């Protein structure tokens, strides 16, 4: 988020799959750099939304809004987000820790394409998703146990599959990498360990 606000000049963020608020939040990072930044949080969990409304308070110059909606309903999200965001100006679409809840049979690539279609050139897509091909055996065993437990099904994806979500977009260097290797803090070594998740940022030209 800091890179988008400081390096890419983005001041509007659409964060789908917000989850329970953590520190620092998207608006805290963005508004520390661009005080007038606008952020729309989207989730369909009533517990998440109650926490969000209580804790995610905007700075005095910016705007923060909350939408009760599901990623599977992009038209609803876009219609509601347009009340806060200016879709004639670039927007960063954040899909962080949400795509594993969308199965391949639900066509996540088409959902992403529809959302990005509504955003103007200069907008960005941010994805962070669990990996199927990092510690593959462990990931497969975890998926098996989760399925047996009756928990909500999840879909881990390979680096190639995650890269496919960026079709038609320009990947920002270093491309699709393990999460901790996407623009790490200076002086932090990331080569001695692996993280079972892929992250990437792409720009719409």
Residue frames as a rotation matrix with the C-alpha (Angstrom) as fourth column:
UNK 1
0.564 0.826 0.000 0.00
0.826 -0.564 0.000 0.00
0.000 0.000 -1.000 0.00
UNK 2
0.397 -0.499 -0.770 2.82
0.172 -0.784 0.597 2.41
-0.902 -0.369 -0.225 0.82
UNK 3
-0.668 -0.670 0.324 4.39
0.410 0.032 0.911 1.76
-0.621 0.742 0.254 -2.59
UNK 4
-0.159 0.698 0.698 1.10
0.974 -0.003 0.225 2.46
0.159 0.716 -0.680 -4.37
UNK 5
0.792 0.517 -0.324 0.55
0.583 -0.798 0.152 5.74
-0.180 -0.309 -0.934 -2.54
UNK 6
0.435 -0.693 -0.575 4.12
-0.037 -0.652 0.757 7.00
-0.899 -0.308 -0.310 -2.58
UNK 7
-0.610 -0.778 0.151 5.60
0.061 0.144 0.988 5.58
-0.790 0.612 -0.041 -5.78
UNK 8
-0.648 0.410 0.642 2.55
0.762 0.341 0.551 5.10
0.007 0.846 -0.533 -8.01
UNK 9
-0.971 0.223 0.082 0.63
-0.224 -0.975 0.001 8.16
0.080 -0.018 0.997 -6.83
UNK 10
-0.388 0.872 -0.298 -2.55
0.382 0.447 0.809 6.21
0.839 0.200 -0.507 -6.06
UNK 11
-0.915 0.115 0.386 -5.02
-0.380 -0.565 -0.732 7.90
0.134 -0.817 0.561 -3.71
UNK 12
0.154 0.983 0.097 -8.04
-0.987 0.148 0.060 5.61
0.044 -0.105 0.994 -4.15
UNK 13
-0.877 -0.479 -0.047 -8.23
-0.465 0.869 -0.170 2.04
0.122 -0.128 -0.984 -2.89
UNK 14
0.324 0.937 -0.129 -10.90
-0.875 0.349 0.336 -0.66
0.360 0.004 0.933 -3.25
UNK 15
-0.732 -0.638 0.240 -10.09
-0.669 0.604 -0.432 -3.37
0.131 -0.477 -0.869 -0.69
UNK 16
0.309 0.882 -0.355 -12.26
-0.793 0.445 0.415 -6.46
0.524 0.154 0.837 -1.25
UNK 17
0.556 -0.097 -0.826 -12.16
0.374 0.916 0.144 -9.11
0.742 -0.389 0.545 1.47
UNK 18
0.314 -0.418 0.852 -11.11
-0.565 -0.804 -0.185 -6.75
0.763 -0.423 -0.489 4.21
UNK 19
-0.014 -0.268 -0.963 -11.14
0.562 0.795 -0.230 -9.26
0.827 -0.544 0.139 7.07
UNK 20
0.728 0.210 -0.652 -10.88
0.684 -0.288 0.670 -8.33
-0.047 -0.934 -0.354 10.74
UNK 21
0.838 -0.391 0.382 -9.05
-0.209 -0.875 -0.436 -4.98
0.505 0.285 -0.815 10.94
UNK 22
0.494 -0.779 -0.385 -5.34
0.867 0.407 0.289 -5.18
-0.069 -0.477 0.876 11.72
UNK 23
0.848 -0.286 -0.446 -2.66
-0.174 -0.945 0.276 -2.56
-0.501 -0.157 -0.851 12.24
UNK 24
-0.670 0.305 -0.677 -1.73
-0.251 -0.951 -0.179 -0.73
-0.698 0.050 0.714 10.13
UNK 25
0.221 0.838 0.499 -4.89
0.476 0.353 -0.805 -0.65
-0.851 0.416 -0.321 8.04
UNK 26
-0.082 -0.230 0.970 -4.99
0.996 -0.058 0.071 0.32
0.040 0.972 0.233 4.38
UNK 27
0.693 0.417 0.588 -6.37
0.457 -0.885 0.088 3.79
0.557 0.208 -0.804 5.07
UNK 28
0.847 -0.440 -0.297 -3.79
0.108 -0.404 0.908 4.42
-0.520 -0.802 -0.295 7.80
UNK 29
-0.103 -0.921 0.375 -0.93
0.686 0.207 0.698 3.63
-0.720 0.329 0.610 5.43
UNK 30
-0.089 0.118 0.989 -2.43
0.952 -0.282 0.119 5.50
0.293 0.952 -0.088 2.48
UNK 31
0.778 0.511 0.366 -3.59
0.407 -0.853 0.327 8.58
0.479 -0.105 -0.871 4.39
UNK 32
0.557 -0.696 -0.453 -0.24
0.408 -0.245 0.879 8.91
-0.723 -0.675 0.147 6.14
UNK 33
-0.540 -0.758 0.366 1.19
0.666 -0.119 0.736 9.53
-0.515 0.641 0.569 2.67
UNK 34
-0.785 0.419 0.456 -1.84
0.142 -0.596 0.791 11.13
0.603 0.686 0.408 0.94
UNK 35
-0.924 0.380 -0.038 -4.11
-0.023 -0.153 -0.988 12.60
-0.382 -0.912 0.150 3.64
UNK 36
-0.250 0.880 -0.405 -7.01
-0.867 -0.389 -0.310 12.96
-0.431 0.273 0.860 1.18
UNK 37
-0.911 -0.157 -0.382 -6.91
-0.338 0.815 0.470 9.30
0.238 0.557 -0.796 0.14
UNK 38
0.092 0.986 0.142 -10.23
-0.996 0.093 0.002 7.49
-0.011 -0.141 0.990 -0.29
UNK 39
-0.922 -0.377 -0.089 -10.64
-0.371 0.926 -0.073 3.86
0.110 -0.035 -0.993 0.75
UNK 40
0.224 0.974 -0.027 -13.61
-0.940 0.224 0.256 1.54
0.255 -0.032 0.966 0.28
UNK 41
-0.813 -0.414 0.410 -13.55
-0.538 0.804 -0.255 -1.67
-0.224 -0.428 -0.876 2.31
UNK 42
0.088 0.837 -0.541 -15.68
-0.881 0.319 0.350 -4.61
0.465 0.446 0.765 1.14
UNK 43
-0.959 -0.283 0.025 -16.64
-0.268 0.872 -0.410 -7.73
0.095 -0.400 -0.912 3.08
UNK 44
-0.119 0.967 -0.226 -19.73
-0.477 0.144 0.867 -9.88
0.871 0.211 0.444 3.58
UNK 45
-0.317 -0.048 -0.947 -19.03
0.699 0.663 -0.268 -11.05
0.641 -0.747 -0.177 7.14
UNK 46
0.612 0.656 0.442 -21.20
0.212 -0.674 0.707 -9.15
0.762 -0.339 -0.552 9.67
UNK 47
0.721 -0.429 -0.545 -18.54
0.614 0.031 0.788 -9.54
-0.321 -0.903 0.286 12.35
UNK 48
-0.349 -0.879 0.326 -15.91
0.931 -0.286 0.225 -8.01
-0.105 0.382 0.918 10.08
UNK 49
-0.139 0.361 0.922 -18.23
0.508 -0.773 0.380 -5.15
0.850 0.521 -0.076 9.18
UNK 50
0.873 0.470 -0.129 -19.04
0.334 -0.384 0.861 -4.37
0.355 -0.795 -0.492 12.80
UNK 51
0.300 -0.861 -0.411 -15.32
0.767 -0.039 0.640 -4.24
-0.567 -0.508 0.649 13.63
UNK 52
-0.410 -0.496 0.765 -14.64
0.885 -0.418 0.204 -2.15
0.218 0.761 0.611 10.54
UNK 53
0.301 0.616 0.728 -17.23
0.397 -0.775 0.492 0.47
0.867 0.140 -0.478 11.34
UNK 54
0.952 0.062 -0.300 -15.92
0.306 -0.245 0.920 0.73
-0.017 -0.968 -0.252 14.89
UNK 55
0.407 -0.897 -0.171 -12.19
0.477 0.050 0.877 0.77
-0.779 -0.439 0.449 14.15
UNK 56
-0.322 -0.581 0.748 -11.56
0.933 -0.057 0.357 1.97
-0.164 0.812 0.560 10.60
UNK 57
0.649 0.537 -0.539 -12.02
0.506 -0.834 -0.221 5.70
-0.568 -0.130 -0.813 11.09
UNK 58
0.429 -0.454 0.781 -10.72
0.782 -0.247 -0.572 7.94
0.453 0.856 0.249 8.34
UNK 59
-0.605 -0.640 -0.474 -8.38
0.750 -0.658 -0.070 10.85
-0.267 -0.397 0.878 8.84
UNK 60
-0.055 0.665 -0.745 -10.02
0.278 -0.707 -0.651 14.30
-0.959 -0.242 -0.146 8.70
UNK 61
-0.295 -0.118 -0.948 -9.04
-0.721 -0.624 0.302 14.96
-0.627 0.773 0.099 5.07
UNK 62
-0.932 -0.156 -0.326 -9.75
-0.340 0.687 0.643 11.50
0.123 0.710 -0.693 3.66
UNK 63
0.117 0.993 0.017 -12.77
-0.990 0.115 0.081 9.27
0.078 -0.026 0.997 3.22
UNK 64
-0.952 -0.305 0.041 -13.39
-0.307 0.948 -0.088 5.70
-0.012 -0.097 -0.995 4.35
UNK 65
0.036 0.995 -0.088 -16.47
-0.998 0.041 0.053 3.69
0.057 0.086 0.995 3.41
UNK 66
-0.778 -0.200 0.595 -17.66
-0.347 0.927 -0.142 0.11
-0.523 -0.317 -0.791 3.98
UNK 67
-0.130 0.713 -0.688 -19.67
-0.945 0.121 0.304 -2.13
0.301 0.690 0.658 1.67
UNK 68
-0.197 0.195 0.961 -21.47
-0.460 0.847 -0.267 -5.31
-0.866 -0.494 -0.077 2.66
UNK 69
0.667 0.354 -0.656 -20.93
-0.739 0.204 -0.642 -7.36
-0.093 0.913 0.397 -0.50
UNK 70
0.512 -0.420 0.749 -19.34
0.143 0.902 0.408 -10.50
-0.847 -0.102 0.522 -1.92
UNK 71
-0.457 -0.787 -0.415 -16.48
-0.390 -0.242 0.888 -10.62
-0.800 0.568 -0.196 -4.44
UNK 72
-0.687 0.234 0.688 -18.74
0.595 0.725 0.348 -12.84
-0.417 0.648 -0.637 -6.55
UNK 73
0.453 0.881 0.138 -20.98
0.852 -0.383 -0.356 -9.80
-0.260 0.279 -0.924 -7.13
UNK 74
-0.561 -0.828 -0.011 -18.68
0.789 -0.539 0.295 -7.34
-0.250 0.157 0.956 -8.92
UNK 75
-0.341 0.483 0.806 -21.52
0.493 -0.638 0.591 -5.23
0.801 0.599 -0.021 -10.34
UNK 76
0.736 0.621 -0.269 -22.91
0.522 -0.268 0.809 -4.59
0.431 -0.736 -0.522 -6.86
UNK 77
0.203 -0.759 -0.619 -19.47
0.847 -0.180 0.499 -3.70
-0.491 -0.625 0.607 -5.55
UNK 78
-0.683 -0.511 0.522 -18.78
0.721 -0.584 0.372 -1.29
0.115 0.631 0.767 -8.40
UNK 79
0.067 0.804 0.591 -22.16
0.470 -0.548 0.692 0.42
0.880 0.232 -0.414 -8.06
UNK 80
0.852 0.279 -0.444 -21.71
0.510 -0.250 0.823 1.01
0.118 -0.927 -0.356 -4.34
UNK 81
0.017 -0.943 -0.333 -18.02
0.875 -0.148 0.461 1.91
-0.484 -0.299 0.822 -4.55
UNK 82
-0.374 -0.130 0.918 -18.79
0.770 -0.596 0.229 4.58
0.517 0.792 0.323 -7.15
UNK 83
0.739 0.664 0.110 -20.53
0.454 -0.613 0.646 6.56
0.497 -0.428 -0.755 -4.40
UNK 84
0.795 -0.512 -0.326 -17.12
0.169 -0.329 0.929 7.10
-0.583 -0.793 -0.175 -2.77
UNK 85
-0.230 -0.949 0.214 -14.49
0.435 0.097 0.895 6.53
-0.871 0.299 0.391 -5.45
UNK 86
0.408 0.233 -0.883 -14.02
-0.609 -0.650 -0.454 8.55
-0.680 0.723 -0.123 -8.63
UNK 87
0.367 -0.218 0.904 -13.73
0.414 0.909 0.051 5.94
-0.833 0.355 0.424 -11.38
UNK 88
0.964 -0.161 0.211 -12.38
0.125 -0.427 -0.896 8.53
0.234 0.890 -0.391 -13.79
UNK 89
0.307 -0.887 0.346 -9.18
-0.914 -0.376 -0.155 8.54
0.267 -0.269 -0.925 -11.68
UNK 90
-0.251 -0.487 -0.837 -6.88
-0.319 0.857 -0.404 5.54
0.914 0.166 -0.370 -11.03
UNK 91
0.579 0.462 0.672 -7.86
-0.808 0.217 0.547 3.07
0.107 -0.860 0.499 -8.31
UNK 92
-0.673 -0.721 -0.167 -5.90
-0.660 0.687 -0.305 0.27
0.335 -0.095 -0.938 -6.64
UNK 93
0.536 0.814 -0.222 -7.96
-0.658 0.568 0.494 -2.93
0.528 -0.119 0.841 -6.46
UNK 94
-0.503 -0.728 0.465 -6.76
-0.852 0.325 -0.411 -4.99
0.148 -0.603 -0.784 -3.49
UNK 95
0.679 0.605 -0.416 -7.49
-0.510 0.796 0.327 -8.73
0.529 -0.010 0.849 -3.45
UNK 96
-0.423 -0.886 0.191 -5.40
-0.663 0.158 -0.731 -9.76
0.618 -0.436 -0.655 -0.47
UNK 97
-0.972 -0.018 0.236 -6.19
-0.182 0.692 -0.698 -13.07
-0.151 -0.722 -0.676 1.21
UNK 98
-0.133 0.991 -0.011 -9.54
-0.656 -0.097 -0.748 -13.51
-0.743 -0.092 0.663 -0.55
UNK 99
-0.008 0.169 -0.986 -9.06
-0.983 0.177 0.039 -15.38
0.181 0.970 0.165 -3.85
UNK 100
-0.921 -0.333 -0.201 -8.52
-0.294 0.934 -0.200 -18.76
0.254 -0.125 -0.959 -2.17
UNK 101
-0.580 0.787 0.211 -12.20
-0.051 0.224 -0.973 -18.59
-0.813 -0.575 -0.090 -1.16
UNK 102
0.350 0.638 -0.686 -13.25
-0.773 -0.217 -0.596 -18.39
-0.529 0.739 0.417 -4.82
UNK 103
0.097 -0.283 0.954 -13.10
0.177 0.948 0.264 -21.79
-0.980 0.143 0.142 -6.52
UNK 104
-0.867 -0.488 -0.099 -12.01
-0.035 -0.139 0.990 -22.21
-0.497 0.861 0.104 -10.12
UNK 105
-0.539 0.735 0.411 -15.59
0.839 0.428 0.336 -23.14
0.071 0.526 -0.848 -11.04
UNK 106
0.441 0.671 -0.596 -16.62
0.706 -0.670 -0.231 -19.64
-0.555 -0.319 -0.769 -9.95
UNK 107
0.370 -0.322 0.872 -14.30
0.846 -0.272 -0.459 -18.10
0.385 0.907 0.171 -12.56
UNK 108
0.435 -0.229 -0.871 -12.22
0.611 -0.635 0.472 -15.71
-0.661 -0.738 -0.136 -10.45
UNK 109
-0.658 -0.732 0.179 -10.35
0.611 -0.379 0.694 -14.49
-0.440 0.566 0.697 -13.52
UNK 110
-0.317 0.639 0.701 -13.59
0.708 -0.332 0.623 -13.24
0.631 0.694 -0.347 -15.05
UNK 111
0.670 0.533 -0.517 -14.55
0.742 -0.455 0.493 -11.49
0.027 -0.714 -0.700 -11.81
UNK 112
-0.020 -0.781 -0.624 -11.18
0.560 -0.526 0.640 -9.72
-0.828 -0.336 0.448 -11.70
UNK 113
-0.745 -0.265 0.612 -11.43
0.667 -0.280 0.691 -8.78
-0.012 0.923 0.385 -15.37
UNK 114
0.197 0.904 0.380 -14.86
0.786 -0.378 0.490 -7.21
0.586 0.202 -0.784 -14.82
UNK 115
0.675 0.011 -0.737 -13.63
0.609 -0.572 0.549 -5.17
-0.416 -0.820 -0.393 -11.87
UNK 116
-0.348 -0.899 -0.268 -10.53
0.484 -0.417 0.769 -3.98
-0.803 0.138 0.580 -13.74
UNK 117
-0.412 0.282 0.866 -12.62
0.874 -0.145 0.463 -3.18
0.256 0.948 -0.187 -16.81
UNK 118
0.638 0.770 0.027 -14.47
0.710 -0.602 0.365 -0.56
0.297 -0.213 -0.931 -14.76
UNK 119
0.511 -0.535 -0.674 -11.24
0.404 -0.543 0.737 1.11
-0.759 -0.648 -0.061 -13.63
UNK 120
0.961 -0.103 -0.256 -9.38
-0.264 -0.607 -0.749 3.66
-0.078 0.788 -0.611 -15.79
UNK 121
0.494 -0.866 -0.079 -5.84
0.443 0.329 -0.834 3.36
0.748 0.377 0.546 -17.17
UNK 122
-0.272 -0.673 0.687 -3.25
-0.433 -0.552 -0.712 3.89
0.859 -0.492 -0.142 -14.46
UNK 123
0.578 0.524 0.626 -5.16
-0.805 0.239 0.543 1.68
0.135 -0.817 0.560 -12.02
UNK 124
-0.548 -0.828 -0.122 -3.51
-0.744 0.549 -0.382 -1.25
0.383 -0.119 -0.916 -10.25
UNK 125
0.693 0.623 -0.363 -4.40
-0.373 0.741 0.559 -4.80
0.617 -0.252 0.745 -9.26
UNK 126
-0.390 -0.767 0.509 -2.86
-0.877 0.143 -0.458 -6.23
0.279 -0.625 -0.729 -6.08
UNK 127
0.655 0.565 -0.501 -3.11
-0.408 0.823 0.396 -9.97
0.636 -0.055 0.770 -5.38
UNK 128
-0.536 -0.716 0.446 -1.85
-0.829 0.349 -0.436 -12.00
0.157 -0.604 -0.782 -2.45
UNK 129
0.551 0.799 -0.242 -2.92
-0.782 0.595 0.184 -15.66
0.291 0.088 0.953 -2.58
UNK 130
0.338 -0.398 0.853 -1.94
-0.528 0.670 0.522 -18.97
-0.780 -0.626 0.016 -0.94
UNK 131
-0.143 -0.542 -0.828 0.43
-0.987 0.139 0.079 -21.05
0.073 0.829 -0.555 -3.05
UNK 132
0.888 0.416 0.197 -0.03
-0.415 0.909 -0.047 -24.65
-0.199 -0.041 0.979 -4.16
UNK 133
0.786 -0.610 -0.101 3.55
0.318 0.538 -0.781 -25.03
0.531 0.581 0.616 -5.44
UNK 134
-0.174 -0.803 0.570 5.56
-0.616 -0.363 -0.699 -23.77
0.768 -0.472 -0.432 -2.45
UNK 135
-0.819 -0.089 0.566 6.04
-0.498 0.600 -0.626 -26.62
-0.284 -0.795 -0.536 0.05
UNK 136
-0.400 0.715 -0.573 3.61
-0.756 0.095 0.647 -28.41
0.518 0.692 0.503 -2.27
UNK 137
-0.472 0.206 -0.857 3.29
0.291 0.954 0.069 -31.60
0.832 -0.216 -0.511 -0.22
UNK 138
-0.863 0.140 -0.485 2.52
0.453 -0.209 -0.867 -29.67
-0.223 -0.968 0.117 2.95
UNK 139
-0.727 0.609 -0.316 -0.01
-0.645 -0.764 0.011 -27.49
-0.235 0.212 0.949 1.11
UNK 140
-0.381 0.577 -0.722 -1.75
-0.475 0.548 0.689 -30.53
0.793 0.605 0.066 -0.35
UNK 141
-0.598 0.117 -0.793 -1.95
0.600 0.721 -0.346 -32.25
0.531 -0.683 -0.501 3.02
UNK 142
-0.900 0.260 -0.349 -3.34
0.094 -0.668 -0.738 -29.10
-0.425 -0.697 0.577 4.63
UNK 143
-0.567 0.710 -0.418 -5.99
-0.808 -0.381 0.449 -28.85
0.159 0.593 0.789 1.91
UNK 144
-0.423 0.381 -0.822 -6.94
0.008 0.909 0.417 -32.50
0.906 0.169 -0.388 2.45
UNK 145
-0.736 0.102 -0.669 -7.36
0.671 0.239 -0.702 -32.07
0.088 -0.966 -0.244 6.19
UNK 146
-0.853 0.438 -0.285 -9.37
-0.341 -0.879 -0.334 -28.89
-0.396 -0.188 0.899 5.70
UNK 147
-0.449 0.695 -0.561 -11.72
-0.673 0.149 0.724 -30.67
0.587 0.703 0.401 3.32
UNK 148
-0.454 0.232 -0.860 -12.17
0.399 0.916 0.037 -33.54
0.797 -0.326 -0.509 5.78
UNK 149
-0.887 0.050 -0.459 -12.99
0.426 -0.296 -0.855 -31.12
-0.178 -0.954 0.241 8.60
UNK 150
0.051 0.967 0.251 -15.95
0.999 -0.046 -0.025 -29.70
-0.013 0.251 -0.968 6.70
UNK 151
-0.174 -0.188 -0.967 -14.50
0.350 -0.930 0.117 -26.19
-0.921 -0.317 0.228 6.74
UNK 152
0.719 0.424 -0.550 -15.08
-0.271 -0.558 -0.784 -23.74
-0.640 0.713 -0.286 3.93
UNK 153
0.584 -0.519 0.624 -13.32
0.764 0.611 -0.207 -25.10
-0.274 0.598 0.753 0.83
UNK 154
0.505 -0.501 -0.703 -10.23
-0.347 -0.863 0.366 -23.21
-0.790 0.059 -0.610 -0.26
UNK 155
0.890 -0.222 0.398 -8.22
0.456 0.425 -0.782 -23.19
0.005 0.878 0.479 -3.47
UNK 156
0.239 -0.898 -0.368 -4.46
-0.010 -0.382 0.924 -22.76
-0.971 -0.217 -0.100 -3.44
UNK 157
0.986 0.153 0.059 -2.92
0.067 -0.044 -0.997 -21.75
-0.150 0.987 -0.053 -6.75
UNK 158
0.257 -0.934 0.248 0.39
0.928 0.310 0.208 -22.06
-0.271 0.177 0.946 -8.54
UNK 159
-0.379 -0.499 -0.779 2.58
0.214 -0.866 0.451 -19.13
-0.901 0.004 0.435 -9.53
UNK 160
-0.966 0.015 0.258 1.40
0.257 -0.057 0.965 -19.59
0.029 0.998 0.051 -13.12
UNK 161
-0.143 0.990 0.008 -2.25
0.927 0.131 0.351 -19.52
0.347 0.057 -0.936 -12.10
UNK 162
0.254 0.169 -0.952 -1.78
0.658 -0.751 0.042 -16.34
-0.709 -0.638 -0.302 -10.06
UNK 163
-0.741 -0.583 -0.333 0.05
0.122 -0.604 0.788 -14.75
-0.660 0.543 0.518 -12.99
UNK 164
-0.679 0.534 0.504 -3.01
0.694 0.242 0.678 -15.51
0.240 0.811 -0.534 -15.11
UNK 165
0.254 0.799 -0.545 -5.07
0.901 -0.400 -0.167 -13.08
-0.351 -0.449 -0.822 -13.05
UNK 166
0.003 -0.377 -0.926 -2.93
0.075 -0.924 0.376 -10.27
-0.997 -0.071 0.025 -14.51
UNK 167
-0.260 -0.031 0.965 -3.79
0.915 0.313 0.256 -10.96
-0.310 0.949 -0.053 -18.13
UNK 168
0.370 0.378 0.849 -3.69
0.751 -0.659 -0.034 -7.67
0.547 0.650 -0.528 -20.06
UNK 169
0.998 -0.070 -0.002 -1.92
-0.052 -0.758 0.650 -5.85
-0.047 -0.648 -0.760 -17.24
UNK 170
0.294 -0.955 0.034 1.71
-0.211 -0.100 -0.972 -4.80
0.932 0.279 -0.231 -16.92
UNK 171
0.715 -0.081 -0.695 3.31
0.630 0.504 0.590 -6.63
0.302 -0.860 0.411 -13.99
UNK 172
0.752 -0.487 0.445 5.30
-0.582 -0.807 0.099 -4.38
0.311 -0.334 -0.890 -11.69
UNK 173
-0.033 -0.865 -0.500 8.83
-0.130 0.500 -0.856 -5.59
0.991 0.037 -0.129 -11.03
UNK 174
-0.641 -0.767 -0.009 9.66
-0.690 0.572 0.444 -8.16
-0.335 0.291 -0.896 -9.57
UNK 175
-0.458 0.519 -0.722 6.49
-0.525 0.498 0.690 -9.81
0.718 0.695 0.044 -10.95
UNK 176
0.701 0.712 -0.032 4.82
-0.453 0.480 0.751 -12.74
0.550 -0.512 0.660 -9.20
UNK 177
-0.427 -0.888 -0.173 6.96
-0.257 0.302 -0.918 -13.63
0.867 -0.348 -0.357 -6.19
UNK 178
-0.121 0.324 -0.938 6.54
0.865 0.499 0.061 -15.04
0.488 -0.804 -0.340 -2.72
UNK 179
0.732 0.665 0.149 4.84
0.538 -0.698 0.473 -12.43
0.418 -0.266 -0.869 -0.58
UNK 180
0.721 -0.457 -0.521 7.83
0.353 -0.404 0.844 -11.49
-0.596 -0.793 -0.130 1.55
UNK 181
-0.320 -0.899 0.298 9.94
0.729 -0.033 0.684 -10.89
-0.605 0.436 0.666 -1.56
UNK 182
0.238 0.427 0.872 7.74
0.849 -0.528 0.027 -8.18
0.472 0.734 -0.488 -3.08
UNK 183
0.111 -0.321 0.941 9.64
-0.049 -0.947 -0.317 -4.96
0.993 -0.011 -0.121 -2.28
UNK 184
0.446 0.005 -0.895 10.91
0.825 0.385 0.413 -6.00
0.347 -0.923 0.168 1.17
UNK 185
0.985 -0.131 -0.108 12.17
-0.056 -0.850 0.523 -3.40
-0.161 -0.510 -0.845 3.60
UNK 186
0.490 -0.868 -0.082 15.78
-0.445 -0.168 -0.880 -2.36
0.750 0.467 -0.468 2.90
UNK 187
-0.369 -0.796 0.479 18.31
-0.863 0.103 -0.494 -4.53
0.344 -0.596 -0.725 4.67
UNK 188
0.186 0.511 0.839 15.91
-0.723 0.650 -0.235 -7.44
-0.666 -0.563 0.490 5.23
UNK 189
-0.804 -0.501 -0.320 17.10
-0.591 0.610 0.528 -10.76
-0.069 0.614 -0.787 3.81
UNK 190
0.210 0.968 0.137 14.34
-0.871 0.249 -0.423 -12.88
-0.444 -0.031 0.896 2.26
UNK 191
0.074 -0.248 -0.966 16.29
-0.839 0.507 -0.195 -15.66
0.538 0.825 -0.171 0.59
UNK 192
-0.822 -0.568 0.036 16.82
-0.491 0.676 -0.549 -18.01
0.288 -0.469 -0.835 3.52
UNK 193
-0.698 0.636 0.329 13.18
0.131 0.566 -0.814 -18.98
-0.704 -0.525 -0.478 3.97
UNK 194
-0.865 0.471 0.172 10.03
0.233 0.074 0.970 -19.63
0.444 0.879 -0.174 1.94
UNK 195
-0.641 0.767 -0.024 6.49
-0.376 -0.341 -0.862 -18.31
-0.669 -0.543 0.507 2.34
UNK 196
-0.747 0.376 0.549 3.62
0.592 0.752 0.291 -20.34
-0.303 0.542 -0.784 0.88
UNK 197
0.438 0.858 -0.267 1.87
0.530 -0.486 -0.695 -17.44
-0.726 0.163 -0.668 -0.82
UNK 198
-0.387 -0.491 0.781 2.23
0.921 -0.250 0.299 -15.52
0.049 0.834 0.549 -4.08
UNK 199
0.305 0.440 -0.845 1.99
0.437 -0.853 -0.286 -11.76
-0.846 -0.282 -0.452 -4.41
UNK 200
-0.546 -0.458 0.702 2.01
0.835 -0.237 0.496 -9.44
-0.060 0.857 0.512 -7.40
UNK 201
0.042 0.512 -0.858 1.00
0.145 -0.853 -0.501 -5.97
-0.988 -0.104 -0.110 -8.54
UNK 202
-0.433 -0.138 0.891 -0.11
0.880 0.149 0.451 -5.13
-0.195 0.979 0.057 -12.08
UNK 203
-0.530 0.176 -0.830 -0.83
-0.062 -0.984 -0.169 -1.83
-0.846 -0.038 0.532 -13.82
UNK 204
0.312 0.697 0.645 -3.60
0.776 0.205 -0.597 -1.17
-0.548 0.687 -0.477 -16.34
UNK 205
-0.703 -0.660 -0.265 -2.19
0.341 -0.641 0.688 0.82
-0.624 0.393 0.676 -19.26
